[in-house]
Amino acid sequence: MVTTLDPPAKTAAKVGAQVGRSVPRLESRDKVTGRAEYTHVMRVPGMVHAKLFRSTVAHGKILSVDTSEAKKVPGVLHIVTVEDVMKVLPNPYYGPAFHDQPILAHEKVRFVGEPVAAVIATDPHIAEQAAQLITAEYEEMPAVFNEVEALNTDIYVHDVLKPAGTFADLKHLKDAKNTNTALDYQLRRGDFDKAFAAAEHKFEHEFKTQKVLHLSFEPFACIADYKDTHVTLYDSSQGPSFVRTEIARLLGWPENKVRVKVPYLGSGYGSKLYIKLEALALALSMIARKPVKIAYAFEEMFYQITRHPSTFRIKSGVDKNGKIVARKCEVFWNGGAYADIGPRVTQKSGLTASGPYNIDNVWIDSYALYTNEVPSGALRGFGVPQLVWAYEGHTDMIARALKLDPVEFRRKNIVHDGDPHATGTVLKDSPVEKVMDKVLERMEWSKPFDRGNHPTIKRGRGFAIAIKAVISPTTSVAMVNVSADGSTTLYCGTSDMGQGSDTSMAQMVAEVLNVPTETVRVVPRDTDVTPYDMGTLGSRSLFHMGHAVQRAAMDARDKLKALAKEVGEPEGSNIPVAELFQKRYGMQAGNVIGSGIYKPDYAPPAPGTGQTPNVTPFWMLSGAGAEIEVDTETGHVKITKLVNVVDCGRAINPKIVETQISGSALMHVGFTMFEKMYQDGGQVTNASLADYKIPGFHDVPDVLECHYIEHEQSNGPFGAKGVGEVAAFCIGPALANAIDDAVGVRIMEMPLNAESVYRALRAKQGKPLEEA
């Protein structure tokens, strides 16, 4: 059973009060009728297909690539290696933070599964058959897989580092050698060493998280159609504006010669950010002189991008009154073979590693590290779920060791609105305690907990709270077009990948212009038409693009008022827009275009200390509570109740907020309880949906409650802020804390599957596993 207990939806389609309505998603009819078009199933005239031949070694020099047998397959048009790519793109490297990733492996391979060659054929099955006939010979080199080992080794994934120039805090790494460190972020507040030495109680733990997959149900896909004068890409992308910029850079062209069109997007969760298949599709189209489509099979998704595995070492000093006086965090992020956006994960999430607590003395070191694994990048939460897993497990362990109530221990240490965060930025519109109280209320925490009396089924409960800063500074631009008949069109670059942003943005336009949301058309993403947006990521869209959309609608409204004044209408006139245009132009003609741009204020962190008065335009807050049953004979864990609470500012569309919370919760139940990419020498051994388990119906908690706190965000559009990530933070530690509460074992590494729990139980009993 799934229950949601949020405010009742407002569903009537009417003028006025559009913000706060649970408007059905504007694209829902297209999707449920099968009319929605996705890049993965698109066709364009004259299109040919490409498939990839991939590396079978984790680290090695490429000695030869034999394509002779593949060329014999009827229907094969071209077989492409990096030497062919370099004839059309002489510098074939790309990436948002570092220009470190070659379009096809260049001179050496850095992870198992790296693309080495591509086959272009008239049919995707022919291309796949030919790709299987390619062979390669490598001179294998030592490889490094562990993030901590990568910091102190003489095995280097890259000979020299090449920052893209985008981020100021990476410029010092230009031409750096003999290092796997792509970023070393530091935050210092107070004097940790002195405070820790003087603390009454000292605690030190190490937590780990595993490599997991985004697993969007639309796999990666891109079609490139290159012409000598311009190029068009049909792309499954969360950030078409960035793709346009990067493709223009690779070609040495102005941006107006590059067009990126995004149809419906079958989810992304961060995997389809920045640049993935686009550079390769471009190069192949340049070589084939035809439109070329690359569309991955599900199995290939395991070799494109993953979530960062991590090791988190955390130390805390607590005084005799139960106050945390010092905390040191060392976070090691396994970035894989190419940096992607890992340095931003390292810094933007690393700054919250000490948690939602007011601690006077904080030391944080956060490292982005290269390894010989599949590259890691953004995934819902941008690193914060890995951090919360550690610091909320650590917090519970401290409370248990000191025999303190975990609720009261947190209350004593929690950061409040108006308090400075460890960065020095003062929290504003951040009701941490209200979120925690809502979790505890729905968990009925103050009442006696029924632990049952079954001899082998043990019951427990746990909870966790978390904080995150939104990525900043970033820019969004929007346009609103009011036509002569009064109809309204919104142009914005935010990719709706299932989160409902098109509907929410339309509601904002409708609120300002006083029209029904259902009458607002949102134009599909097309960089020749829709203006710039940094990307759909990091819960920034509703806030940043929402501001831009609100401003664009207000600009259009003001221009309509000016037009009314121009034709002699009295101030406050309610003349219909169509009549206004008729009166001005003498016919149904003309239009009004409003524009809006938003980029929040931001103060870069001071080098070495990370201190800044303005690290984020808003804070994200969440809490979760879990009740579970553990079968001590098998280690199986059943989730009987899961409560997930977020602060959303103001809910633009209550139903969308609700589904965001539940979807995020279930996704992270999978990451917590059983999902893991198993590897052997860098080779993924469960790269299929047959072996990589995601949540099914039987994994849904018996009771799942999704709640939000409406605490108006004073600087947000209509008081709102994003919730796409925030509901992901606390699921893992809440479940781990509940297992500890039930059976007294603490598991420090995800996933919390039956085997892990059973092994921990046997270890607690001092019995070898084989004595079961």
C-alpha positions in Angstrom: 0.0 0.0 0.0 1.2 3.5 -0.8 -0.2 6.4 1.0 0.3 10.1 0.5 -0.9 12.7 3.0 -0.4 16.0 1.4 -2.7 19.0 1.0 -5.7 18.3 -1.3 -5.1 19.0 -5.0 -6.7 22.0 -6.7 -7.7 20.7 -10.1 -10.2 23.1 -11.6 -9.0 24.7 -14.9 -9.8 28.3 -14.4 -8.3 31.8 -14.6 -6.4 33.0 -11.6 -4.6 31.1 -8.8 -2.6 28.9 -11.1 0.3 28.5 -8.7 -0.7 25.8 -6.2 -2.9 23.8 -8.6 -2.2 20.1 -9.3 -2.5 20.7 -13.0 -2.1 17.4 -15.0 1.2 17.4 -16.8 0.8 19.1 -20.2 2.6 16.3 -22.0 0.7 13.4 -20.3 -1.7 12.7 -23.3 1.2 12.4 -25.7 3.0 10.0 -23.4 0.1 7.7 -22.5 -1.1 7.4 -26.1 2.4 6.5 -27.4 2.6 9.6 -29.6 5.6 11.1 -27.7 8.7 11.0 -29.7 12.1 10.2 -28.1 15.5 10.4 -29.7 16.0 6.7 -29.1 13.3 5.9 -31.6 13.6 8.8 -34.0 14.5 8.6 -37.7 15.6 11.3 -40.1 15.8 11.0 -43.9 19.0 9.3 -45.1 20.0 8.3 -41.6 22.6 5.5 -41.0 23.6 3.8 -37.8 26.7 3.4 -35.6 27.7 0.8 -33.0 30.8 0.7 -30.9 33.7 -1.7 -30.3 34.9 -1.3 -26.7 38.0 -2.0 -24.7 38.4 -5.2 -22.8 41.2 -4.0 -20.6 41.2 -1.3 -17.8 44.4 0.4 -18.7 46.7 -0.2 -21.6 48.4 1.1 -24.7 46.6 0.4 -28.0 49.1 -1.6 -30.1 46.7 -2.4 -33.0 43.1 -2.4 -34.0 42.1 -5.0 -36.7 39.0 -4.1 -38.6 39.6 -6.3 -41.7 36.9 -8.9 -40.9 34.4 -6.2 -40.0 34.9 -4.4 -43.3 33.7 -7.5 -45.2 30.2 -7.4 -43.7 27.7 -6.3 -46.4 26.1 -2.9 -45.4 29.1 -1.6 -43.5 29.9 1.9 -44.8 32.8 3.0 -42.5 34.9 1.7 -39.7 36.3 4.6 -37.6 39.1 4.9 -35.1 40.5 8.0 -33.5 43.0 8.5 -36.4 40.0 9.0 -38.7 38.3 11.3 -36.2 41.4 13.5 -36.0 41.2 14.1 -39.7 38.0 16.0 -39.2 38.4 17.1 -35.6 42.2 17.5 -34.9 41.8 17.9 -31.1 39.1 15.3 -30.3 38.9 15.8 -26.6 35.9 17.1 -24.6 34.5 17.5 -21.1 32.8 20.1 -18.9 35.6 20.4 -16.3 38.6 18.9 -18.1 39.1 18.3 -21.8 40.3 14.9 -20.9 37.9 12.5 -22.8 38.7 11.5 -26.4 35.9 10.9 -28.8 37.4 7.4 -29.4 40.3 6.0 -27.3 43.5 7.8 -28.3 46.8 5.9 -27.9 45.6 4.1 -24.8 42.4 2.9 -23.0 41.6 3.9 -19.5 38.6 1.7 -18.5 36.9 -1.5 -19.6 34.2 -0.6 -22.0 35.9 2.6 -23.4 34.9 3.0 -27.1 37.9 2.2 -29.3 36.3 2.0 -32.8 32.9 2.7 -34.4 31.1 0.9 -37.2 28.8 3.0 -39.5 26.3 0.8 -41.4 23.0 1.0 -43.1 21.3 -0.9 -40.3 22.0 -1.0 -36.6 22.1 -4.9 -36.5 24.7 -4.9 -39.3 26.7 -2.3 -37.4 26.5 -4.4 -34.2 27.5 -7.6 -36.1 30.5 -5.9 -37.6 31.6 -4.4 -34.3 31.8 -7.8 -32.8 34.3 -8.8 -35.5 36.8 -6.1 -34.6 39.8 -7.1 -32.5 42.5 -5.1 -30.7 45.8 -5.8 -29.2 46.9 -3.9 -26.0 50.0 -3.6 -23.9 48.4 -3.8 -20.5 49.4 -1.3 -17.8 48.9 -1.4 -14.1 45.5 0.0 -13.1 44.1 1.7 -10.0 40.4 1.1 -9.0 40.1 2.3 -5.4 39.6 6.1 -4.8 41.9 6.1 -1.7 44.6 4.2 -3.4 44.4 6.6 -6.3 45.6 9.5 -4.0 48.8 7.7 -3.1 50.1 5.7 -6.1 52.5 5.9 -8.9 49.8 4.6 -11.3 48.5 7.6 -13.2 45.4 7.5 -15.3 46.3 10.6 -17.2 49.8 11.7 -18.1 48.9 15.4 -17.9 45.8 17.2 -16.7 43.9 19.5 -19.1 41.4 21.8 -17.3 38.7 23.1 -19.7 39.1 26.6 -18.4 35.5 26.8 -17.3 36.1 26.7 -13.5 38.5 29.0 -11.8 39.4 26.5 -9.0 40.8 24.1 -11.6 43.2 26.5 -13.4 46.1 25.7 -11.2 46.0 22.1 -12.4 46.8 23.0 -16.0 49.6 20.7 -17.3 49.9 19.0 -13.8 51.6 15.6 -14.0 52.0 12.6 -11.7 48.7 13.0 -10.0 45.2 11.5 -10.1 43.7 14.4 -8.2 41.2 16.4 -10.3 40.3 18.7 -7.4 41.2 19.1 -3.8 38.6 21.2 -2.0 39.2 22.5 1.5 36.9 24.0 4.1 38.2 25.3 7.4 36.2 26.8 10.3 37.7 27.4 13.7 40.5 25.2 15.0 39.6 21.5 14.7 42.8 20.1 16.1 42.6 22.1 19.3 38.8 21.5 19.8 39.1 17.8 19.1 42.0 17.3 21.5 40.0 19.0 24.3 36.8 17.1 23.6 35.4 14.8 26.3 34.4 12.1 23.7 36.1 11.2 20.4 34.6 9.2 17.6 36.0 8.1 14.3 34.4 6.0 11.5 34.8 5.2 7.8 31.8 4.8 5.5 31.7 3.6 1.9 29.2 3.8 -1.0 29.2 1.7 -4.1 29.1 2.3 -7.9 25.4 2.4 -9.1 23.7 3.3 -12.3 21.3 6.0 -13.2 19.4 3.5 -15.5 17.2 5.9 -17.4 14.5 4.0 -19.2 15.5 5.8 -22.4 19.1 4.8 -23.0 21.6 7.3 -24.4 20.9 8.3 -28.0 22.0 11.1 -30.4 21.5 11.8 -34.1 24.0 14.2 -35.7 23.3 15.7 -39.2 26.4 17.5 -40.3 26.5 19.9 -43.2 29.4 22.1 -44.2 27.5 25.2 -43.2 25.8 24.0 -40.0 25.1 20.9 -37.9 21.9 19.7 -36.2 21.8 17.3 -33.3 18.7 15.5 -32.2 19.7 14.7 -28.7 18.5 13.0 -25.5 20.1 15.7 -23.3 19.5 17.5 -20.0 21.6 20.4 -21.2 21.2 21.4 -24.8 22.8 24.8 -24.3 26.0 23.2 -23.0 26.0 20.7 -25.8 25.8 23.5 -28.3 28.7 25.4 -26.8 30.9 22.3 -26.7 30.1 21.2 -30.2 30.8 24.7 -31.5 34.2 24.7 -29.6 35.1 21.3 -31.2 34.3 22.6 -34.6 35.7 26.1 -34.1 32.4 27.5 -35.3 30.1 30.2 -33.9 27.2 28.8 -31.8 24.6 29.9 -34.4 25.9 27.2 -36.7 25.1 24.5 -34.2 21.5 23.5 -33.5 20.5 21.0 -30.7 16.9 19.7 -30.6 15.6 17.8 -27.6 12.4 15.9 -28.1 10.8 14.1 -25.1 13.4 12.9 -22.7 13.0 9.5 -21.1 14.5 10.5 -17.8 18.1 11.3 -17.1 18.8 11.7 -13.3 22.0 13.5 -14.2 23.4 11.0 -16.7 22.4 13.0 -19.7 24.1 16.2 -18.6 27.0 18.1 -20.3 28.3 16.0 -23.3 28.0 12.3 -23.7 27.5 10.8 -27.2 27.2 14.1 -29.1 30.9 14.6 -30.0 31.2 11.0 -31.4 27.9 11.4 -33.3 29.3 14.6 -34.8 32.6 13.1 -35.9 30.8 10.1 -37.5 28.4 12.3 -39.4 31.3 14.4 -40.7 33.0 11.2 -41.9 29.9 9.5 -43.4 28.5 12.8 -44.8 25.1 11.5 -43.7 23.0 11.8 -40.5 24.4 9.2 -38.1 22.5 7.8 -35.1 24.0 6.2 -32.0 21.5 4.6 -29.7 22.7 2.4 -26.8 21.3 -0.9 -25.7 20.6 -1.1 -22.0 23.8 -3.1 -21.4 25.9 -0.3 -22.9 24.6 2.2 -20.3 26.9 0.5 -17.7 29.9 1.9 -19.7 28.9 5.5 -20.0 28.5 7.2 -16.6 27.7 6.1 -13.0 27.4 7.6 -9.6 30.6 8.3 -7.7 31.6 5.5 -5.3 33.1 7.1 -2.2 35.1 6.7 1.0 34.2 9.0 3.8 36.4 9.3 6.9 34.7 11.3 9.7 35.9 12.3 13.1 33.9 14.1 15.8 34.6 15.5 19.2 31.7 15.8 21.6 31.8 17.7 25.0 30.4 16.4 28.2 27.0 18.1 27.5 26.5 16.2 24.2 27.5 19.2 22.0 29.6 18.4 18.9 32.5 20.7 19.2 34.7 19.5 16.3 34.2 17.5 13.1 36.7 16.5 10.5 35.6 15.0 7.1 37.8 13.5 4.5 35.8 12.5 1.4 37.4 10.6 -1.5 35.3 10.5 -4.7 36.0 7.8 -7.3 35.7 9.8 -10.5 36.6 7.0 -12.9 38.7 7.5 -16.0 37.4 10.9 -17.0 36.4 13.8 -14.8 33.1 14.7 -16.3 31.5 17.0 -13.7 33.2 15.2 -10.7 35.2 18.3 -9.6 31.9 20.2 -9.1 30.4 17.3 -7.1 33.6 17.3 -5.0 33.2 21.0 -4.1 29.5 21.8 -4.3 28.5 18.8 -2.2 31.7 18.5 -0.2 31.0 21.8 1.5 28.0 20.2 3.4 30.0 17.1 4.5 29.7 18.2 8.2 25.9 17.9 8.0 23.0 20.0 9.2 24.7 20.8 12.5 26.1 23.9 14.1 29.7 23.0 14.8 32.2 25.6 15.6 35.3 23.8 14.4 35.1 22.0 11.0 37.7 20.6 8.8 36.7 19.3 5.3 38.9 17.8 2.6 37.1 16.6 -0.5 39.1 14.9 -3.3 38.0 14.2 -6.9 40.1 11.3 -8.1 40.8 9.6 -11.4 40.7 5.8 -11.4 40.5 3.1 -14.2 36.8 2.6 -13.8 33.7 3.8 -15.8 33.5 7.6 -15.4 31.3 9.0 -12.6 29.2 12.1 -12.9 26.1 13.8 -11.6 23.3 11.6 -10.2 20.2 12.8 -8.3 21.6 14.5 -5.2 25.0 15.4 -6.7 27.0 13.5 -4.1 25.0 14.5 -1.1 23.3 11.1 -0.6 26.8 9.6 -0.2 27.6 12.2 2.4 24.4 11.9 4.4 24.9 8.1 4.4 28.1 8.7 6.4 27.4 11.7 8.6 23.9 10.5 9.7 25.2 7.0 10.4 28.0 8.5 12.4 25.6 10.8 14.3 23.4 7.8 15.3 26.5 5.9 16.4 27.6 8.7 18.6 24.2 9.0 20.2 24.1 5.2 20.9 27.7 5.2 22.3 26.8 8.1 24.7 23.4 6.5 25.5 21.7 9.7 24.3 18.4 9.8 22.6 19.1 10.3 18.9 16.4 12.9 18.5 17.5 15.0 21.5 21.2 14.6 20.4 20.3 16.1 17.0 18.2 18.9 18.6 21.1 19.9 20.7 23.4 20.2 17.7 21.1 21.2 14.8 21.7 24.3 12.7 18.8 26.8 12.9 17.6 29.5 10.5 19.8 32.5 11.0 22.8 30.4 12.1 26.0 30.4 10.0 26.8 27.3 8.1 30.3 25.9 8.2 31.0 27.9 5.0 30.2 31.1 6.8 27.0 31.6 4.8 24.0 32.4 7.1 21.1 30.0 6.7 17.9 31.7 5.5 14.5 30.1 4.9 15.9 26.8 6.2 13.4 25.2 8.6 15.6 22.1 9.4 13.8 21.5 12.7 10.3 21.7 11.1 11.3 19.0 8.6 12.6 16.8 11.4 9.5 17.3 13.5 7.3 16.3 10.6 9.2 13.1 10.2 9.0 12.3 13.9 5.3 13.2 13.9 4.5 10.8 11.1 6.7 8.1 12.6 4.8 8.5 15.9 8.3 8.6 17.4 7.1 9.7 20.9 4.9 6.6 21.3 6.2 3.2 22.4 7.5 1.2 19.4 6.1 -2.2 18.9 9.1 -4.5 18.5 7.0 -7.7 18.3 7.8 -11.0 19.9 8.8 -13.2 17.0 11.9 -15.2 17.8 13.7 -14.5 14.5 12.0 -11.4 13.1 13.3 -8.3 14.7 11.8 -4.8 14.3 13.6 -1.5 14.4 13.2 2.2 13.3 15.6 5.0 12.4 15.6 8.5 10.9 18.0 11.0 9.4 18.1 14.6 8.3 20.2 16.4 5.7 21.1 19.7 4.1 22.4 20.6 0.6 23.4 23.8 -1.2 22.2 24.4 -4.7 24.8 24.6 -7.4 25.7 28.2 -8.1 26.2 30.5 -9.9 24.2 29.6 -13.0 22.2 31.4 -15.6 18.7 30.9 -17.1 16.9 32.9 -19.8 13.2 32.7 -20.9 10.9 34.3 -23.4 7.1 34.6 -23.4 5.3 35.3 -26.6 1.7 36.7 -26.5 0.1 36.3 -30.0 -2.5 38.5 -31.6 -5.3 36.2 -30.6 -4.2 36.3 -27.0 -2.7 32.8 -26.9 0.6 32.4 -25.0 3.8 30.5 -25.8 6.7 29.9 -23.4 10.3 29.4 -24.7 12.8 28.1 -22.2 15.8 25.7 -22.3 14.9 23.5 -19.3 14.6 19.9 -20.4 11.6 18.2 -19.0 12.7 14.6 -18.4 9.7 13.6 -16.4 10.0 15.9 -13.5 7.1 18.1 -14.7 9.0 21.3 -15.3 7.1 22.2 -18.4 3.8 22.2 -16.4 5.2 24.1 -13.5 6.8 26.8 -15.8 3.4 27.1 -17.6 1.7 27.6 -14.3 4.0 30.5 -13.5 3.3 32.2 -16.9 -0.4 31.6 -16.4 -0.3 33.1 -12.9 1.3 36.3 -14.1 -0.8 36.7 -17.2 -4.1 35.5 -15.6 -4.8 32.8 -18.1 -5.5 29.0 -17.6 -2.3 26.9 -17.4 -3.7 24.5 -20.0 -3.7 27.3 -22.6 0.0 28.0 -22.3 2.2 26.2 -24.9 5.7 25.2 -24.0 8.0 25.0 -27.0 10.2 21.9 -27.2 13.9 22.5 -26.5 15.6 23.7 -29.7 18.7 26.0 -29.3 17.8 27.8 -32.5 14.5 28.8 -30.8 14.7 28.4 -27.0 17.1 30.7 -25.1 20.1 29.7 -23.0 19.8 27.6 -19.8 22.8 26.1 -18.0 21.0 22.8 -17.7 18.4 20.7 -15.9 20.5 19.7 -12.9 21.0 20.2 -9.2 17.4 21.2 -8.4 18.1 24.5 -10.0 15.4 24.6 -12.6 12.3 25.6 -10.7 14.3 28.3 -8.9 16.5 29.7 -11.6 14.4 29.1 -14.7 11.3 29.9 -12.6 12.7 33.3 -11.9 13.5 33.8 -15.6 10.0 32.7 -16.6 8.3 34.8 -14.0 10.3 37.9 -15.2 9.6 37.1 -18.9 5.8 36.9 -18.1 5.9 40.1 -16.1 7.8 41.8 -19.0 5.1 40.6 -21.4 2.4 41.8 -19.1 4.0 45.2 -18.8 4.2 45.5 -22.5 0.6 44.7 -22.9 -0.2 47.4 -20.4 1.9 49.8 -22.4 0.1 48.8 -25.6 -3.3 49.4 -23.9 -2.2 52.8 -22.9 -1.0 53.5 -26.4 -4.4 52.8 -27.9 -6.2 54.9 -25.2 -7.4 52.3 -22.8 -7.8 53.5 -19.3 -5.4 52.1 -16.6 -6.7 48.9 -15.2 -8.8 48.1 -18.3 -9.8 44.5 -18.7 -10.0 44.6 -22.5 -9.3 41.1 -24.0 -5.9 40.8 -25.5 -7.2 39.9 -28.9 -9.3 43.1 -29.0 -6.2 45.1 -27.8 -4.2 43.9 -30.8 -7.2 44.4 -33.2 -7.5 48.0 -31.9 -3.8 48.7 -32.3 -3.2 47.1 -35.8 -6.7 47.1 -37.3 -6.6 43.3 -37.8 -5.4 40.1 -36.0 -1.8 41.0 -36.2 1.3 41.6 -34.1 2.6 40.1 -30.9 4.3 40.9 -27.6 7.5 39.3 -26.5 8.6 39.4 -22.9 12.1 38.2 -21.8 13.6 37.4 -18.5 17.1 36.4 -17.3 18.2 35.2 -13.9 21.6 34.7 -12.3 21.8 34.7 -8.5 24.4 36.5 -6.5 27.3 34.4 -5.4 30.6 34.9 -3.6 33.4 32.3 -4.5 34.8 30.4 -1.5 38.1 31.6 -0.3 40.9 29.3 -1.4 42.1 27.0 1.4 39.3 27.9 3.9 36.2 27.6 1.7 34.7 30.6 3.6 32.1 32.7 1.8 29.2 34.9 2.9 27.1 33.7 0.0 27.7 30.1 -1.2 24.1 29.3 -2.4 20.9 31.1 -3.2 18.9 28.6 -1.2 19.3 25.5 0.9 17.6 22.1 0.4 16.4 20.3 3.5 15.0 16.8 4.0 14.4 14.1 6.5 13.3 10.5 6.4 12.1 7.8 8.9 12.0 4.1 8.4 10.5 1.1 10.2 11.9 -2.3 9.1 11.8 -6.0 10.0 15.0 -8.1 9.8 14.9 -11.9 9.4 17.9 -12.9 11.5 17.9 -16.4 9.8 18.4 -15.0 6.3 19.4 -11.3 6.7 16.5 -10.2 4.6 15.1 -6.7 5.4 11.5 -5.7 4.8 10.6 -2.0 4.9 7.3 -1.8 6.6 7.1 2.0 6.7 9.0 4.8 5.0 8.3 8.5 5.6 10.0 11.1 3.4 9.7 14.8 4.1 11.2 17.8 2.2 11.1 21.5 2.4 9.8 22.7 -1.0 9.3 26.4 -0.3 5.9 26.8 -1.9 4.4 23.9 -4.0 3.8 25.2 -7.5 2.1 21.9 -8.4 1.4 19.8 -5.3 0.9 16.5 -7.2 4.2 16.9 -9.0 6.0 17.6 -5.7 4.4 14.5 -4.3 5.4 12.3 -7.1 9.0 13.7 -7.1 9.3 12.7 -3.4 7.9 9.2 -3.9 10.0 8.6 -7.1 13.2 9.7 -5.4 12.5 7.6 -2.4 12.0 4.4 -4.3 15.1 5.1 -6.5 17.2 5.4 -3.3 15.6 2.3 -1.8 17.2 0.5 -4.7 20.6 2.2 -4.2 20.5 1.5 -0.5 19.2 -2.1 -0.4 20.6 -4.0 -3.4 21.9 -2.0 -6.4 25.6 -2.3 -7.1 27.8 -2.6 -10.1 30.1 -5.6 -9.4 33.5 -5.4 -11.0 36.4 -7.8 -11.5 39.6 -6.2 -12.7 37.6 -3.2 -13.9 35.1 -5.4 -15.8 31.5 -5.0 -14.8 30.2 -8.5 -14.2 26.5 -7.7 -13.9 26.0 -5.3 -16.8 22.4 -6.3 -17.5 18.9 -5.9 -16.0 18.9 -9.6 -15.4 21.8 -9.2 -12.9 21.5 -5.6 -11.8 18.4 -5.5 -9.6 16.3 -2.3 -9.4 13.2 -2.0 -7.1 10.2 -4.0 -8.1 6.7 -4.1 -6.7 7.7 -6.4 -3.8 10.3 -3.8 -2.7 7.9 -1.0 -2.3 7.4 -0.3 1.5 4.1 -1.4 3.0 3.5 2.2 3.8 5.2 5.1 1.9 4.4 8.6 3.1 5.4 11.6 1.1 5.2 15.0 2.7 6.4 18.5 2.1 6.8 21.5 4.4 5.6 24.7 2.8 8.0 27.3 4.2 8.1 30.2 1.7 11.4 30.8 0.1 11.6 34.5 0.3 13.9 34.9 -2.7 12.2 32.2 -4.8 9.8 32.5 -7.7 6.4 32.6 -6.0 8.2 31.4 -2.9 9.3 28.1 -4.4 12.4 26.0 -4.8 13.2 22.6 -6.3 12.6 19.2 -4.8 13.9 16.8 -7.5 17.0 15.8 -5.4 16.2 16.7 -1.8 14.0 13.6 -1.3 16.9 11.4 -2.1 19.2 12.3 0.7 18.0 10.5 3.9 16.7 7.1 2.7 20.0 5.2 3.1 21.0 6.3 6.6 17.4 6.0 7.9 17.3 2.4 6.8 20.8 1.7 8.2 19.9 3.3 11.5 16.7 1.2 11.6 18.7 -2.0 11.1 21.1 -1.1 13.9 18.1 -0.4 16.1 16.6 -3.8 15.2 19.5 -6.2 15.5 22.4 -4.1 16.8 24.7 -4.3 13.8 26.1 -1.3 11.9 26.8 -1.8 8.2 29.3 0.9 7.0 29.1 0.1 3.3 26.2 0.0 0.9 24.2 -1.9 -0.2 22.3 -3.3 2.8 21.4 -6.5 1.1 20.5 -9.8 2.8 24.1 -11.0 2.5 25.6 -7.9 4.1 23.1 -8.0 7.0 23.6 -11.8 7.5 27.4 -11.5 7.5 27.2 -8.6 10.0 24.9 -10.7 12.3 27.3 -13.7 12.1 30.2 -11.4 12.9 28.4 -10.0 15.9 27.8 -13.5 17.2 31.5 -14.3 16.6 30.6 -17.2 14.3 32.1 -17.9 10.9 29.7 -17.7 8.0 29.9 -21.4 7.3 28.5 -22.3 10.7 25.0 -21.1 9.6 
